[in-house]
Amino acid sequence: MATVATAAMDALVAALAACNGAAGGYTYDLSATGRVREGHPPDDTAALTGVCVFAAFGDLKSEHGPQLGRYRRNLTLEVTGYVSVAADTPYERVRAAIHLLDDIMRAVELDRTLAGAVLDLIIEARAFDGQAWGIPQMGCVVADIQCYWHANARAGV
């Protein structure tokens, strides 16, 4: 049986993989095999080409819920994205990252319940020049998808 947390992660990966480029009104096509990967990015990003996004399990926090015996679960899913640019300038790297961030946000916010797994979500993110992380010719995105749901005591995650 899938937990709420794994169902949310599966829905996030599916939402990101639904970015199908210009055909769907997106800048980038993340629908090809290998473009969206579950887990953290590799330490050596030199092998990354084109555009790719990594989705990983972040933090899970439990708070008191609206009634005794209920909890509010707060889950953070982490998304890291890379997009290579032909014209290697700070301007082009940042612009490419902004476009990738826009695609990510629009894809995820299309269904704010992540296929019914959570009640709602918000996104905190930034797009920046990959050169700042020592990643040449790349624009980078880091996003935290913060979502929540309510659970009864002893309901698990």
Backbone as a printed PyTorch tensor [residue, N CA C, xyz], in Angstrom:
tensor([[[  0.8390,  -1.1790,   0.0000],
         [  0.0000,   0.0000,   0.0000],
         [  0.8870,   1.2460,   0.0000]],

        [[  0.5740,   2.1720,  -0.8600],
         [  1.3400,   3.4120,  -0.9380],
         [  1.0000,   4.3100,   0.2430]],

        [[  2.0120,   4.9490,   0.7800],
         [  1.7680,   5.9430,   1.8160],
         [  1.4060,   7.2550,   1.1400]],

        [[  0.9120,   8.1900,   1.8990],
         [  0.6160,   9.5100,   1.3340],
         [  1.9000,  10.1270,   0.7910]],

        [[  2.9960,   9.9810,   1.5230],
         [  4.2640,  10.5710,   1.0990],
         [  4.7470,   9.9830,  -0.2320]],

        [[  4.6670,   8.6590,  -0.3890],
         [  5.1130,   8.0690,  -1.6570],
         [  4.1420,   8.3870,  -2.7880]],

        [[  2.8580,   8.4600,  -2.4840],
         [  1.8840,   8.8400,  -3.5110],
         [  2.1310,  10.2680,  -3.9770]],

        [[  2.4900,  11.1500,  -3.0430],
         [  2.7920,  12.5400,  -3.4090],
         [  4.0380,  12.6010,  -4.2940]],

        [[  5.0730,  11.8160,  -3.9430],
         [  6.2930,  11.7890,  -4.7530],
         [  5.9950,  11.2440,  -6.1470]],

        [[  5.2210,  10.1710,  -6.2390],
         [  4.8720,   9.6030,  -7.5470],
         [  4.1110,  10.6200,  -8.3960]],

        [[  3.1900,  11.3480,  -7.7650],
         [  2.4120,  12.3470,  -8.5000],
         [  3.2880,  13.5150,  -8.9390]],

        [[  4.2650,  13.8890,  -8.1120],
         [  5.1890,  14.9610,  -8.4860],
         [  6.0110,  14.5610,  -9.7020]],

        [[  6.5640,  13.3630,  -9.6800],
         [  7.3600,  12.8740, -10.8140],
         [  6.5020,  12.8280, -12.0840]],

        [[  5.2790,  12.3570, -11.9680],
         [  4.3800,  12.2950, -13.1310],
         [  4.0540,  13.6890, -13.6470]],

        [[  3.8250,  14.6390, -12.7380],
         [  3.5130,  16.0100, -13.1620],
         [  4.6940,  16.6350, -13.8990]],

        [[  5.8940,  16.4170, -13.3850],
         [  7.0840,  16.9660, -14.0470],
         [  7.3010,  16.3210, -15.4100]],

        [[  7.0910,  15.0130, -15.4930],
         [  7.2800,  14.2990, -16.7640],
         [  6.2220,  14.6690, -17.7950]],

        [[  5.1420,  15.3080, -17.3580],
         [  4.0950,  15.7350, -18.2930],
         [  4.4610,  17.0280, -19.0280]],

        [[  5.5470,  17.6780, -18.6380],
         [  6.0210,  18.8660, -19.3730],
         [  6.5000,  18.3880, -20.7420]],

        [[  5.7290,  18.6680, -21.7460],
         [  6.0490,  18.1300, -23.0720],
         [  6.4390,  19.2010, -24.0800]],

        [[  7.1120,  20.2220, -23.6290],
         [  7.6280,  21.2330, -24.5450],
         [  6.5440,  22.0890, -25.1500]],

        [[  6.8240,  22.5670, -26.3350],
         [  5.9200,  23.4910, -27.0110],
         [  4.5310,  22.8950, -27.2440]],

        [[  4.4540,  21.5870, -27.4030],
         [  3.1530,  20.9430, -27.6420],
         [  2.1860,  21.1990, -26.4940]],

        [[  2.7080,  21.3100, -25.2720],
         [  1.8610,  21.5420, -24.1050],
         [  1.9550,  22.9600, -23.5690]],

        [[  2.6310,  23.8310, -24.2960],
         [  2.7750,  25.2070, -23.8480],
         [  3.9350,  25.4190, -22.8930]],

        [[  4.8420,  24.4650, -22.8210],
         [  6.0130,  24.5810, -21.9560],
         [  7.2260,  24.9840, -22.7820]],

        [[  8.2420,  25.4910, -22.1220],
         [  9.4910,  25.8280, -22.8130],
         [ 10.3090,  24.5750, -23.0800]],

        [[ 10.3810,  23.6920, -22.0820],
         [ 11.2240,  22.5040, -22.1880],
         [ 10.4030,  21.2250, -22.2150]],

        [[ 10.9790,  20.2100, -22.8440],
         [ 10.3350,  18.9010, -22.9230],
         [ 10.9880,  17.9840, -21.8960]],

        [[ 10.2600,  17.6890, -20.8360],
         [ 10.7510,  16.7860, -19.7990],
         [ 10.1420,  15.3920, -19.9350]],

        [[  9.3930,  15.1660, -21.0150],
         [  8.6660,  13.8990, -21.1580],
         [  9.5410,  12.7470, -21.6510]],

        [[ 10.7100,  13.0370, -22.1820],
         [ 11.5870,  11.9640, -22.6750],
         [ 12.1450,  11.1640, -21.5040]],

        [[ 12.4140,   9.8990, -21.7450],
         [ 12.9670,   9.0200, -20.7220],
         [ 14.2640,   9.5930, -20.1580]],

        [[ 14.3540,   9.6180, -18.8450],
         [ 15.5720,  10.0890, -18.1900],
         [ 15.6160,  11.5710, -17.8910]],

        [[ 14.6410,  12.3140, -18.3680],
         [ 14.6350,  13.7640, -18.1050],
         [ 14.1880,  14.0800, -16.6870]],

        [[ 13.2960,  13.2830, -16.1270],
         [ 12.8550,  13.4470, -14.7440],
         [ 13.3080,  12.2000, -13.9970]],

        [[ 14.0930,  12.4070, -12.9600],
         [ 14.6480,  11.2860, -12.2110],
         [ 14.3110,  11.4490, -10.7320]],

        [[ 14.0130,  10.3380, -10.0910],
         [ 13.7460,  10.3880,  -8.6610],
         [ 15.0620,  10.2320,  -7.9140]],

        [[ 15.2750,  11.0820,  -6.9340],
         [ 16.5030,  11.0600,  -6.1460],
         [ 17.2330,  12.3820,  -6.2560]],

        [[ 18.3500,  12.4550,  -5.5780],
         [ 19.1550,  13.6720,  -5.5870],
         [ 20.0720,  13.6680,  -6.8070]],

        [[ 20.4700,  14.8370,  -7.2910],
         [ 21.3760,  14.8860,  -8.4450],
         [ 22.7470,  14.3080,  -8.0990]],

        [[ 23.4840,  13.8670,  -9.1060],
         [ 24.8180,  13.3100,  -8.8430],
         [ 25.7790,  14.4020,  -8.3880]],

        [[ 26.8120,  13.9950,  -7.6780],
         [ 27.8300,  14.9590,  -7.2710],
         [ 28.5590,  15.5410,  -8.4730]],

        [[ 28.7790,  14.7160,  -9.4770],
         [ 29.4470,  15.1680, -10.6910],
         [ 28.3880,  15.5380, -11.7280]],

        [[ 28.1370,  16.8090, -11.8750],
         [ 27.1090,  17.2670, -12.8120],
         [ 27.6490,  17.4550, -14.2250]],

        [[ 28.9230,  17.1610, -14.4500],
         [ 29.5200,  17.3570, -15.7750],
         [ 28.8370,  16.5070, -16.8390]],

        [[ 28.2670,  15.3580, -16.4470],
         [ 27.6300,  14.4560, -17.4090],
         [ 26.2190,  14.9020, -17.7810]],

        [[ 25.6780,  15.8880, -17.0860],
         [ 24.3160,  16.3330, -17.3740],
         [ 24.3130,  17.1900, -18.6380]],

        [[ 23.4070,  16.8650, -19.5380],
         [ 23.2650,  17.6450, -20.7630],
         [ 21.7960,  17.9200, -21.0040]],

        [[ 21.5180,  18.8740, -21.8420],
         [ 20.1350,  19.2020, -22.1670],
         [ 19.4200,  19.7600, -20.9530]],

        [[ 18.2900,  19.1560, -20.6390],
         [ 17.5150,  19.5750, -19.4770],
         [ 17.1490,  18.3380, -18.6700]],

        [[ 17.3200,  18.4070, -17.3510],
         [ 16.9220,  17.2970, -16.5060],
         [ 16.5200,  17.8240, -15.1360]],

        [[ 15.6440,  17.0780, -14.4920],
         [ 15.0840,  17.4780, -13.2140],
         [ 15.1540,  16.2760, -12.2770]],

        [[ 15.5250,  16.5260, -11.0350],
         [ 15.5870,  15.4980, -10.0070],
         [ 14.5500,  15.8210,  -8.9350]],

        [[ 13.7730,  14.8320,  -8.5350],
         [ 12.7710,  14.9990,  -7.4810],
         [ 13.1590,  14.0840,  -6.3280]],

        [[ 13.2350,  14.6430,  -5.1240],
         [ 13.6850,  13.8620,  -3.9760],
         [ 12.8010,  14.1230,  -2.7630]],

        [[ 12.7520,  13.1290,  -1.8900],
         [ 12.0270,  13.2430,  -0.6360],
         [ 12.8130,  14.1630,   0.2780]],

        [[ 12.1530,  15.1640,   0.8330],
         [ 12.8100,  16.1050,   1.7360],
         [ 12.4680,  15.8030,   3.1760]],

        [[ 11.8450,  16.7490,   3.8340],
         [ 11.5050,  16.6170,   5.2520],
         [ 10.0300,  16.3170,   5.4340]],

        [[  9.7340,  15.6090,   6.5090],
         [  8.3520,  15.3590,   6.9070],
         [  8.2130,  15.7910,   8.3570]],

        [[  7.2360,  16.6350,   8.6100],
         [  7.0310,  17.1790,   9.9500],
         [  5.5790,  16.9680,  10.3510]],

        [[  5.3660,  16.6320,  11.6030],
         [  4.0240,  16.4340,  12.1140],
         [  3.6970,  17.5410,  13.1040]],

        [[  2.5060,  18.1210,  12.9930],
         [  2.0450,  19.1610,  13.9040],
         [  0.6830,  18.7650,  14.4540]],

        [[  0.2680,  19.4510,  15.5170],
         [ -1.0690,  19.2200,  16.0460],
         [ -2.0950,  19.5670,  14.9720]],

        [[ -3.0920,  18.7380,  14.8590],
         [ -4.1400,  18.9530,  13.8690],
         [ -5.2810,  19.7890,  14.4180]],

        [[ -6.3330,  19.9140,  13.6230],
         [ -7.4620,  20.7490,  14.0300],
         [ -8.2730,  20.1720,  15.1940]],

        [[ -8.2110,  18.8480,  15.3960],
         [ -8.9040,  18.2090,  16.5140],
         [ -7.9320,  17.2860,  17.2420]],

        [[ -8.2390,  17.0050,  18.4970],
         [ -7.4390,  16.0740,  19.2710],
         [ -7.4350,  14.7150,  18.5640]],

        [[ -6.2620,  14.1150,  18.4510],
         [ -6.1600,  12.8250,  17.7780],
         [ -5.9030,  12.9400,  16.2900]],

        [[ -5.7890,  14.1630,  15.7850],
         [ -5.4800,  14.3820,  14.3630],
         [ -4.1930,  15.1870,  14.2670]],

        [[ -3.4920,  14.9630,  13.1890],
         [ -2.2240,  15.6530,  12.9540],
         [ -2.2280,  16.2920,  11.5790]],

        [[ -1.4500,  17.3300,  11.4620],
         [ -1.1840,  17.9250,  10.1500],
         [  0.2100,  17.4600,   9.7650]],

        [[  0.3120,  16.7930,   8.6400],
         [  1.6000,  16.3420,   8.1240],
         [  2.0750,  17.3650,   7.0900]],

        [[  3.3030,  17.8260,   7.2560],
         [  3.9180,  18.7820,   6.3300],
         [  5.1000,  18.0930,   5.6520]],

        [[  5.0120,  17.9270,   4.3610],
         [  6.0280,  17.2260,   3.5890],
         [  6.6940,  18.2060,   2.6320]],

        [[  8.0080,  18.1750,   2.5940],
         [  8.7490,  18.9580,   1.6180],
         [  9.3680,  18.0060,   0.6070]],

        [[  9.0420,  18.2030,  -0.6500],
         [  9.6570,  17.4590,  -1.7490],
         [ 10.6150,  18.4230,  -2.4430]],

        [[ 11.8050,  17.9600,  -2.7170],
         [ 12.8400,  18.8100,  -3.2970],
         [ 12.9660,  18.5500,  -4.7940]],

        [[ 13.0360,  19.6240,  -5.5510],
         [ 13.2310,  19.5170,  -7.0000],
         [ 14.4720,  20.3220,  -7.3630]],

        [[ 15.3870,  19.6910,  -8.0720],
         [ 16.5800,  20.3600,  -8.5680],
         [ 16.6000,  20.1840, -10.0750]],

        [[ 16.7760,  21.2740, -10.8100],
         [ 16.7570,  21.1960, -12.2630],
         [ 17.9820,  21.8390, -12.8860]],

        [[ 18.3890,  21.2890, -14.0260],
         [ 19.5310,  21.7910, -14.7640],
         [ 19.1330,  21.9410, -16.2260]],

        [[ 19.5650,  23.0140, -16.8360],
         [ 19.3300,  23.2000, -18.2620],
         [ 20.5910,  23.7880, -18.8930]],

        [[ 21.0750,  23.1390, -19.9510],
         [ 22.2870,  23.6260, -20.6120],
         [ 21.9140,  24.6990, -21.6220]],

        [[ 22.8610,  25.5920, -21.8650],
         [ 22.6390,  26.6960, -22.7940],
         [ 23.7320,  26.6910, -23.8520]],

        [[ 23.3690,  27.1230, -25.0450],
         [ 24.3370,  27.1910, -26.1400],
         [ 25.2340,  28.4190, -25.9920]],

        [[ 24.6160,  29.5610, -25.7280],
         [ 25.3710,  30.7980, -25.5410],
         [ 25.7070,  30.9150, -24.0580]],

        [[ 26.9290,  30.5920, -23.7010],
         [ 27.3060,  30.5060, -22.2960],
         [ 27.5980,  31.8860, -21.7070]],

        [[ 26.5270,  32.5980, -21.3770],
         [ 26.6550,  33.8900, -20.7130],
         [ 25.7990,  33.8570, -19.4500]],

        [[ 26.1340,  34.6660, -18.4600],
         [ 25.2990,  34.6970, -17.2580],
         [ 23.8330,  35.0000, -17.5800]],

        [[ 23.6080,  35.8970, -18.5040],
         [ 22.2490,  36.2630, -18.9080],
         [ 21.4920,  35.0420, -19.4340]],

        [[ 22.0980,  34.2950, -20.3420],
         [ 21.4340,  33.1280, -20.9370],
         [ 21.2200,  32.0190, -19.9170]],

        [[ 22.1800,  31.8070, -19.0260],
         [ 22.0300,  30.7590, -18.0110],
         [ 20.8720,  31.0790, -17.0690]],

        [[ 20.7860,  32.3200, -16.6260],
         [ 19.7000,  32.7040, -15.7220],
         [ 18.3640,  32.6600, -16.4440]],

        [[ 18.3060,  33.1500, -17.6710],
         [ 17.0510,  33.1020, -18.4420],
         [ 16.5780,  31.6680, -18.6450]],

        [[ 17.4900,  30.7690, -18.9730],
         [ 17.1220,  29.3630, -19.1660],
         [ 16.5890,  28.7740, -17.8600]],

        [[ 17.2270,  29.1080, -16.7500],
         [ 16.7740,  28.6100, -15.4460],
         [ 15.3850,  29.1480, -15.1040]],

        [[ 15.1310,  30.4080, -15.4020],
         [ 13.8130,  30.9950, -15.1370],
         [ 12.7400,  30.2820, -15.9500]],

        [[ 13.0370,  29.9780, -17.2060],
         [ 12.0650,  29.2590, -18.0430],
         [ 11.8050,  27.8510, -17.4970]],

        [[ 12.8650,  27.1740, -17.0350],
         [ 12.6930,  25.8390, -16.4590],
         [ 11.8740,  25.9180, -15.1710]],

        [[ 12.1480,  26.9050, -14.3440],
         [ 11.3760,  27.0810, -13.1150],
         [  9.9020,  27.3360, -13.4300]],

        [[  9.6470,  28.1360, -14.4390],
         [  8.2650,  28.3970, -14.8480],
         [  7.5740,  27.1020, -15.2710]],

        [[  8.2550,  26.2810, -16.0390],
         [  7.6850,  24.9870, -16.4540],
         [  7.3800,  24.1130, -15.2440]],

        [[  8.3170,  24.0450, -14.3070],
         [  8.1400,  23.2190, -13.1120],
         [  6.9380,  23.6990, -12.3130]],

        [[  6.8640,  25.0000, -12.0740],
         [  5.7690,  25.5380, -11.2620],
         [  4.4170,  25.3360, -11.9390]],

        [[  4.3460,  25.5790, -13.2390],
         [  3.0620,  25.3960, -13.9300],
         [  2.6360,  23.9390, -13.9440]],

        [[  3.5770,  23.0220, -14.1170],
         [  3.2420,  21.5930, -14.1440],
         [  2.7580,  21.1220, -12.7760]],

        [[  3.4360,  21.5350, -11.7250],
         [  3.0740,  21.0750, -10.3840],
         [  1.7820,  21.7320,  -9.9180]],

        [[  1.6040,  23.0110, -10.2150],
         [  0.4170,  23.7280,  -9.7500],
         [ -0.8340,  23.4220, -10.5700]],

        [[ -0.6830,  22.6600, -11.6370],
         [ -1.8470,  22.2480, -12.4160],
         [ -2.8100,  21.4270, -11.5620]],

        [[ -2.2670,  20.6190, -10.6560],
         [ -3.0780,  19.8580,  -9.6940],
         [ -2.4320,  20.0240,  -8.3330]],

        [[ -2.9010,  20.9840,  -7.5860],
         [ -2.2980,  21.3250,  -6.2960],
         [ -2.4870,  20.2440,  -5.2470]],

        [[ -3.2570,  19.2040,  -5.5490],
         [ -3.4320,  18.0950,  -4.6070],
         [ -2.5140,  16.9110,  -4.9270]],

        [[ -1.6890,  17.0460,  -5.9370],
         [ -0.8220,  15.9500,  -6.3860],
         [ -1.6160,  14.6580,  -6.5180]],

        [[ -2.5750,  14.7180,  -7.4220],
         [ -3.4420,  13.5800,  -7.7370],
         [ -4.2300,  13.0960,  -6.5170]],

        [[ -4.6070,  14.0320,  -5.6490],
         [ -5.4110,  13.7040,  -4.4860],
         [ -4.6230,  13.2070,  -3.2840]],

        [[ -3.3000,  13.1900,  -3.3730],
         [ -2.4820,  12.6860,  -2.2660],
         [ -2.4300,  13.6640,  -1.0960]],

        [[ -2.4760,  14.9730,  -1.3870],
         [ -2.3480,  15.9990,  -0.3480],
         [ -3.4960,  16.9950,  -0.4750]],

        [[ -3.6400,  17.8310,   0.5380],
         [ -4.7040,  18.8380,   0.4910],
         [ -4.3190,  20.0560,  -0.3470]],

        [[ -3.0640,  20.4680,  -0.2550],
         [ -2.6180,  21.6430,  -1.0030],
         [ -1.1000,  21.6870,  -0.9910]],

        [[ -0.5470,  22.5740,  -1.7950],
         [  0.9010,  22.7420,  -1.8390],
         [  1.2510,  24.1810,  -2.1530]],

        [[  2.4580,  24.5520,  -1.7780],
         [  3.0440,  25.8240,  -2.1840],
         [  4.4800,  25.5390,  -2.6120]],

        [[  5.0300,  26.4430,  -3.3840],
         [  6.3830,  26.2460,  -3.9040],
         [  7.2480,  27.4300,  -3.5040]],

        [[  8.4210,  27.1330,  -2.9820],
         [  9.4570,  28.1320,  -2.7490],
         [ 10.6290,  27.7240,  -3.6210]],

        [[ 11.1020,  28.6370,  -4.4610],
         [ 12.1270,  28.2450,  -5.4230],
         [ 13.0070,  29.4170,  -5.8090]],

        [[ 14.1040,  29.0630,  -6.4450],
         [ 14.9520,  30.0770,  -7.0470],
         [ 15.6130,  29.5210,  -8.2960]],

        [[ 15.8660,  30.4120,  -9.2180],
         [ 16.5520,  30.0760, -10.4680],
         [ 17.8390,  30.8960, -10.4940]],

        [[ 18.9370,  30.2730, -10.9120],
         [ 20.2010,  30.9940, -10.8700],
         [ 21.1970,  30.4620, -11.8890]],

        [[ 22.2690,  31.2010, -12.0480],
         [ 23.3640,  30.8620, -12.9370],
         [ 24.1460,  29.7010, -12.3310]],

        [[ 24.2590,  28.6070, -13.0550],
         [ 24.9620,  27.4360, -12.5540],
         [ 26.4320,  27.6780, -12.2790]],

        [[ 26.9930,  28.6820, -12.9110],
         [ 28.4020,  28.9990, -12.6830],
         [ 28.6660,  29.2720, -11.1980]],

        [[ 27.6490,  29.7620, -10.4790],
         [ 27.7800,  30.0360,  -9.0500],
         [ 28.0570,  28.7620,  -8.2590]],

        [[ 27.6380,  27.6100,  -8.7790],
         [ 27.8990,  26.3160,  -8.1490],
         [ 29.0330,  25.5690,  -8.8450]],

        [[ 29.7090,  26.2490,  -9.7510],
         [ 30.7750,  25.5980, -10.4950],
         [ 30.2570,  24.6690, -11.5760]],

        [[ 29.0560,  24.9570, -12.0800],
         [ 28.4490,  24.1350, -13.1310],
         [ 28.3950,  24.9910, -14.4000]],

        [[ 29.3920,  24.8840, -15.2500],
         [ 29.4370,  25.7440, -16.4430],
         [ 28.3440,  25.3950, -17.4550]],

        [[ 27.9460,  26.3950, -18.1970],
         [ 26.9640,  26.2760, -19.2770],
         [ 25.6180,  25.7310, -18.8250]],

        [[ 25.2500,  25.9760, -17.5740],
         [ 23.9710,  25.4860, -17.0540],
         [ 23.2490,  26.5820, -16.2810]],

        [[ 21.9360,  26.5880, -16.4750],
         [ 21.0680,  27.3300, -15.5830],
         [ 20.5370,  26.3220, -14.5770]],

        [[ 20.3380,  26.7400, -13.3370],
         [ 19.9290,  25.8010, -12.2840],
         [ 18.6810,  26.2970, -11.5590]],

        [[ 17.9270,  25.3320, -11.0550],
         [ 16.7060,  25.5980, -10.3100],
         [ 16.7250,  24.7360,  -9.0490]],

        [[ 16.3510,  25.3350,  -7.9420],
         [ 16.1470,  24.5960,  -6.7020],
         [ 14.7680,  24.9890,  -6.1940]],

        [[ 13.9270,  23.9960,  -5.9460],
         [ 12.5570,  24.2710,  -5.4970],
         [ 12.1770,  23.3230,  -4.3630]],

        [[ 11.4920,  23.8730,  -3.3900],
         [ 10.8870,  23.0690,  -2.3340],
         [  9.3800,  23.0830,  -2.5550]],

        [[  8.8210,  21.9030,  -2.7610],
         [  7.3790,  21.7550,  -2.9020],
         [  6.8730,  21.3890,  -1.5040]],

        [[  6.1970,  22.3130,  -0.8640],
         [  5.7190,  22.0980,   0.4960],
         [  4.2400,  21.7480,   0.4290]],

        [[  3.9090,  20.5550,   0.8940],
         [  2.5180,  20.1100,   0.8460],
         [  2.0910,  19.5790,   2.2110]],

        [[  0.7770,  19.4900,   2.4010],
         [  0.2810,  19.0240,   3.6870],
         [ -1.0010,  18.2300,   3.5220]],

        [[ -1.2930,  17.4480,   4.5520],
         [ -2.5420,  16.7100,   4.6500],
         [ -2.8090,  16.4660,   6.1290]],

        [[ -3.9940,  16.0250,   6.4610],
         [ -4.3510,  15.6890,   7.8370],
         [ -4.3990,  14.1680,   7.9810]],

        [[ -3.9850,  13.7000,   9.1450],
         [ -3.9740,  12.2580,   9.3990],
         [ -4.4560,  12.0020,  10.8230]],

        [[ -5.1190,  10.8860,  11.0030],
         [ -5.5130,  10.4480,  12.3360],
         [ -4.2950,   9.9140,  13.0820]],

        [[ -4.3770,   9.9080,  14.3980],
         [ -3.3040,   9.3300,  15.1970],
         [ -3.0500,   7.8890,  14.7370]],

        [[ -1.8000,   7.5100,  14.6690],
         [ -1.3480,   6.1770,  14.2690],
         [ -1.6220,   5.8800,  12.7920]],

        [[ -1.8130,   6.9120,  11.9800],
         [ -2.1000,   6.7000,  10.5680],
         [ -0.8480,   6.5510,   9.7340]],

        [[  0.3220,   6.8400,  10.2990],
         [  1.5510,   6.7310,   9.5260],
         [  1.7540,   7.9210,   8.6050]],

        [[  2.5980,   7.7330,   7.6210],
         [  2.9060,   8.8230,   6.6980],
         [  2.3040,   8.5400,   5.3450]]])
